[in-house]
């Protein structure tokens, strides 16, 4: 599991990850 860890400027991970990834990024919990 490493959806929270996504490189900057890499929307691929965010799109491939789950909704939790986007939420985690939104809150800023890495």
C-alpha positions in Angstrom: 0.0 0.0 0.0 1.5 3.3 -1.0 -1.4 5.4 -2.4 -0.7 8.3 -0.1 2.8 8.6 -1.4 2.5 10.1 -4.8 5.1 12.3 -6.6 4.2 15.9 -7.2 2.9 16.6 -10.7 2.0 13.0 -11.1 -1.7 12.8 -11.6 -1.3 9.2 -12.9 -0.9 7.9 -9.4 -3.9 9.9 -8.1 -6.0 8.6 -11.0 -4.8 5.0 -10.6 -5.1 5.1 -6.8 -8.3 5.0 -4.9 -10.6 7.8 -3.7 -8.7 7.5 -0.4 -5.6 8.8 -2.2 -7.3 11.9 -3.3 -8.8 12.4 0.1 -5.5 12.0 1.8 -3.9 14.5 -0.5 -6.7 16.9 0.1 -6.2 16.8 3.9 -2.5 16.8 3.4 -1.9 13.6 5.4 1.1 11.9 3.8 
